[in-house]
Amino acid sequence: MPRRPLLLPTLALGAALIAGAASAQEVKRTDLGRSPLSGDESKEIVVQLVEIPPGATSRRHFHNGQEAFYVLEGGKVQAPGKDPIDRAAGEHGINQREVPHAGYTNVGDKPLRILSVYIVDKDKPLQVPVP
């Protein structure tokens, strides 16, 4: 039996998988500033712009310190097993030290943009992944 008829479907499937992987976007974190915390040289203040494009997932993680965040541009997000929810511009909150958060996917059609300010331990990773 000739194997040539399977060549085109196999190539098409491979191309689709590669294109899907290439189009999957990642969360982008841009450091806007870092400075030692006045009065406590073991800590630092970090300011970041966090951009979550449509289809990207913000993996569960925690910080070695506190995070205050402000939603600059809202969007629709969905956590595993939950209904989608809207995150509106102007929403804000605080994530406590070593408390896991995130784990959601941007299921909307526009990027979610968040300004985050962290006060964290200077010599530890800013973000620690959680399974």
N, C-alpha and C positions, 0 to 999 in steps of 0.2 A: 504494500500500500504506500503511495507516495506521501511524503511528509511536507511537501511544498505548500499545500493548502493551509496548513496550520501556521506557516511562517507569518503571513500578514496579520491574522488575529493576535498572534503572540506579540508581534512588534507594536501593534496598536495598543494592546493592554500595557505593555512596558512603557510606551510613550505617555499614556494616560496617568500611570502611577508616578512617573517622573514629573509630569506637569503638575499633578496634585501636590506633590511634595514641595515643588518650587514655589507654588502659589500660597502655601501655608505660611502665614506671617507670624513673626514672633513679637512678644512684648518688648518694647524699646524703653530703656531707662537711661535718661541723660542726666548726668551730674551737672547741676547748675552752680553748686558751691559747696565747699567743705571748710570747716573751721574748728579749732579746738574749743571746747566749752569753757567759757570764762569761769575760773575758780575750781575747775576739775579737769586737769590735763589728761585723765584717763578716758575721757569721753569726748565725742565730737558731734557737731551739728552738720547734717548732710541735707541738702535741698536737691530734690530730683523732680524731673518731669517724667511721668510714666504714661506711655502711649500704648493702648491695647487696640490693635486694628481689628476689623471684623474677622471673625473666625479664629482669632488668637485666644489662647488660654493663659490666664494668670495662675500659675501653679501654686498649690498650697505651700506656705512658708511662714516663718516667723522672723522677728528681728531681735537682736541683742540690745534692746532699748525700746523707746516709744516712738510711734509714728503718728503724726497728725497729717490728715489728708484733706484736700479740697478738690471737688470735681469741677474742672474747668469746662469740659465739653462732655455732655452726658451720652448715654447709650443704653442698650438693652443687654443685660447679662443673664446667664443661666448657670447655676451650680448643678453638679450631677444629681439627678433624681428630684430636682426642684423645678417649679414653674419659672419662666423668664420674668425678670423684674426690670423696671426702668431705673436708671441712675441719672438723676437730673443734675444739670449744671447748678452749682451752689450748694449741693449736699456736702457735708463734711463729717469727720469723725476722728476718733483716736483708736489706734490698735496698741494694746498693752504689750509690755516686754514678754517675749517668749510665748505668746499666745498665737497659735496657728490661725491663719486667715487666708482669704482668696480661694482659689480652686474653682474659679468660674470662667466661662467662655463668653466673649463678646458675640452675641447672636444677632446684633443689630447690623445696620448697613453703613454705619459711620464709626470712626475711631472714638474710643473713650479716652479722654485726656485728664490726668490727675496730677495735681501738684502735691508732693509729699515732703514733709520736713521730719527728719529723724534726729533724736538725741540718743546716741548709741555708744557702746563700748568701742574705744578707738582701735584696739588691736584684734577685734573679732570681725567675722564676715558681717556685712550689712544685712544680708538675706540668707537664711538657712532653709533649704528645702525640707518639706515634710511629706512622707509617703502618703 
